[in-house]
Amino acid sequence: MVRRKKEKAKRPLWGVPKGIVLLATPDGWRTSVLTAEGGMLCGRLDVPVDTDPRDARTAAAAMVRELARDFHATDVEVAWDAPREPWSWTAQVTPAPDEGMLPGSGRAAGQENISFMHNPTTIRTFGLRFAVPQHPHAIEQWAEVRPLVDGRDLLAEIHPDGTSSCSARHLLGPAGGWPFAASDEPRRVELSNNDCVTDCCGGTFVSVRRRGDRVLWTSWENTHDNRAPLPADLCFDAAQYDAELARAGADVSWEGPVDTAARLLAGELADHTAREDWDRVVIAVRPERTEPARVTVCLGRRGAPRAQEEEEEEEVLVRELLVTGREPLRELVRRFVLRITAEDPRGGPVP
């Protein structure tokens, strides 16, 4: 009897993707695809050199999805992180949820859903509430914007000692750039931190995307404690979700005087930094919950690298607005903005 040599199953030549790095270079767009096995696949992205960054991200995501299907017969989702540099982007790649059923794909082995989100197919009610910092030395002094699910504080369940990474200052710009804004392209959103940067002390993350008349929160991650339970994927009615975002963006009923002053000041300075004859840009506007309360404004030199601004004190203009509550805030802010924008672009007062 002749024994047939047993053939070993061939492993895929390309690992399971877990991340993407996209770079805009003078020679064209380049990608590095990171795999769960520790590998990396690098190459040129097949798009013209002058392709819009959004279209380049779409092409890179499509390429990774196609490779995952071809090599591993699996569908994946790509969620782009907020860019740290204008020429580079990173994305997280995770297994795609099944259509119709939204399993908790963000759970680690052995983890269970938190109780009030056990059924991932239920349409949940989305909410937001503002929480004013109680500690005067907290890193973030803008009010927290905390997500609610069916009226319950989500972060209190999954990161009870953490701080929301979304604050009232994030709701000052265009609605499309707000942390919880949902689009057809998945985005990885930092939900919470430990009053520190998440690269250092960890936090919780989720992928937010719009699918038809639904908004999905999927691919949960806890870099603070991987033993902590994570929710099942969440599904919201898109119309209710958008309406709640709009309501929260317009809500100022929770503000104290220093919060109102900081909001008005940020808006006024955003308008003034568009002036070509003023050589300053806003680095930060911070409410300070001291006694008396104040708003601190940091202005940098237009075009100066941020590292240079932080290292060279003369490059940073710091001004403080005291908020005593004894005069109308709009008039107080108006006079303050006129005073600092009248200063010479080189940093000294106008003679």
Residue pairs with C-beta under 8 A, 6 or more apart in sequence:
12 71
12 72
13 71
14 35
14 39
14 41
14 67
14 71
15 35
15 36
15 37
15 38
15 39
16 35
16 36
16 37
16 68
16 72
16 74
17 33
17 34
17 35
17 36
17 64
17 67
17 68
17 76
17 93
18 34
18 35
18 36
18 92
18 93
18 94
19 33
19 34
19 90
19 91
19 92
19 93
20 31
20 32
20 33
20 34
20 60
20 61
20 64
20 78
20 89
20 90
20 91
20 93
21 31
21 32
21 34
21 88
21 89
21 90
22 29
22 30
22 31
22 45
22 56
22 57
22 60
22 88
22 89
22 90
22 91
23 29
23 30
23 31
23 32
23 87
23 88
24 53
24 56
24 87
24 88
25 87
26 49
27 49
28 44
28 45
28 47
28 48
28 49
29 44
29 45
29 47
29 49
29 51
29 56
29 59
29 60
30 42
30 43
30 44
30 45
31 42
31 43
31 44
31 45
31 60
31 63
32 40
32 41
32 42
33 40
33 41
33 42
33 64
33 67
34 40
35 41
45 56
45 59
45 60
45 63
46 59
46 63
47 55
47 56
47 59
51 59
53 89
57 80
57 89
57 91
57 185
58 185
60 78
60 91
61 78
61 80
61 91
61 185
64 76
64 78
64 93
65 75
65 76
65 78
68 74
68 75
68 76
68 93
69 75
74 95
74 96
75 95
75 96
76 93
76 94
76 95
76 96
77 93
77 94
77 95
77 96
77 97
77 186
77 207
77 209
77 218
77 219
78 91
78 92
78 93
78 186
79 91
79 92
79 94
79 186
79 187
79 188
79 207
79 208
79 209
79 219
80 89
80 90
80 91
80 185
80 186
80 187
80 188
81 89
81 90
81 91
81 92
81 187
81 188
82 187
83 89
91 188
92 188
92 205
92 207
92 219
92 221
94 105
94 106
94 207
94 218
94 219
95 105
96 105
97 103
97 105
97 216
97 218
97 233
100 121
101 120
101 121
102 120
102 121
102 216
102 218
102 232
102 233
102 234
102 235
103 120
103 232
103 233
104 111
104 113
104 120
104 220
104 230
104 231
104 232
104 233
105 218
105 219
105 220
105 233
106 206
106 218
106 219
106 220
106 221
106 230
106 231
106 233
107 113
107 220
107 229
107 230
107 232
108 226
108 230
111 227
111 228
111 229
111 230
112 229
113 120
113 229
113 230
113 231
113 232
114 157
114 158
114 229
114 230
114 231
116 149
116 150
116 152
116 157
117 124
117 149
117 231
117 232
117 234
118 232
119 232
120 232
120 233
120 234
120 235
121 235
122 235
123 214
123 235
123 236
123 237
124 149
124 150
124 234
124 235
124 236
125 148
125 149
125 150
125 151
125 236
125 240
126 147
126 148
126 149
126 215
126 236
126 240
126 241
126 244
127 147
127 148
127 149
127 151
127 244
128 145
128 146
128 147
128 148
128 180
128 244
128 245
128 247
128 248
129 145
129 146
129 148
129 153
130 143
130 144
130 145
130 146
130 168
130 248
130 251
130 254
131 143
131 144
131 146
131 164
132 143
132 144
132 254
132 256
132 259
132 289
133 140
133 141
133 142
133 143
133 144
133 289
136 288
136 289
136 290
138 163
138 195
139 195
139 196
140 163
140 167
140 195
141 286
141 287
141 288
141 289
142 167
142 168
142 169
142 259
142 262
142 286
142 287
143 167
143 168
143 254
143 255
143 259
144 163
144 164
144 166
144 167
145 164
145 166
145 167
145 168
145 170
145 171
145 179
145 248
146 153
146 154
146 155
146 164
146 166
147 153
147 154
147 155
147 164
147 166
147 180
147 191
148 154
149 231
149 234
154 191
154 231
155 162
155 164
155 191
155 192
155 204
157 231
158 192
158 204
158 222
158 228
158 229
158 230
158 231
159 191
159 192
159 203
159 204
159 222
159 224
159 228
161 194
162 192
162 193
162 194
162 203
162 204
162 224
163 192
163 193
163 194
163 195
164 191
164 192
165 179
165 190
165 191
165 192
165 193
165 198
165 203
166 178
166 179
166 180
166 191
168 259
168 263
169 262
169 266
169 285
170 178
170 179
171 178
171 248
171 249
172 263
172 266
172 267
172 270
175 181
175 245
175 246
175 249
176 183
178 245
178 249
179 189
179 190
180 189
180 208
180 245
181 208
181 245
182 208
182 209
182 210
182 215
182 238
182 241
182 242
183 209
183 210
184 209
184 210
184 211
185 209
186 207
186 208
186 209
186 218
186 219
187 207
187 208
187 209
188 205
188 206
188 207
188 219
189 205
189 206
189 207
189 208
190 198
190 203
190 204
190 205
191 203
191 204
191 205
191 206
192 203
192 204
192 224
193 201
193 202
193 203
194 201
194 202
194 203
194 224
195 201
198 205
198 223
201 224
202 222
202 223
202 224
202 225
203 222
203 223
203 224
204 220
204 221
204 222
204 223
204 224
205 220
205 221
205 222
205 223
206 217
206 218
206 219
206 220
206 221
207 216
207 217
207 218
207 219
208 215
208 216
208 217
209 215
209 216
209 218
210 216
210 238
212 238
213 237
213 238
213 239
214 235
214 236
214 237
214 238
215 235
215 236
215 237
215 238
215 241
216 233
216 234
216 235
216 236
217 231
217 233
217 234
217 235
217 236
218 233
218 234
219 233
220 230
220 231
220 233
221 230
222 228
222 230
252 260
252 263
255 263
256 293
257 293
257 323
257 325
257 329
258 287
258 288
258 289
258 293
258 294
258 295
258 323
259 287
260 329
261 287
261 295
261 321
261 323
261 329
261 332
261 333
262 285
262 286
262 287
262 295
264 329
264 330
264 333
265 285
265 295
265 297
265 321
265 333
265 336
265 337
266 282
266 285
268 333
268 334
268 337
269 282
269 285
269 297
269 337
270 282
272 278
272 337
272 341
273 280
273 281
273 282
275 341
277 345
278 302
278 341
278 345
279 301
279 302
279 345
279 346
280 299
280 300
280 301
280 302
280 317
280 345
281 299
281 300
281 301
281 302
282 297
282 298
282 299
282 300
283 298
283 299
283 300
283 306
283 309
283 316
284 296
284 297
284 298
285 295
285 296
285 297
285 298
286 295
286 296
286 297
286 298
287 293
287 294
287 295
288 294
288 295
288 296
288 320
292 322
292 323
292 324
293 322
293 323
293 324
294 320
294 321
294 322
294 323
295 320
295 321
295 323
296 318
296 319
296 320
297 318
297 319
297 320
297 321
297 340
298 316
298 317
298 318
299 316
299 317
299 318
299 319
299 340
300 306
300 309
300 315
300 316
300 317
301 309
301 315
304 315
308 315
309 315
309 316
310 316
314 347
317 340
317 343
317 347
319 336
319 340
321 332
321 333
321 336
323 329
323 332
342 349
342 350
343 349
343 350
344 350
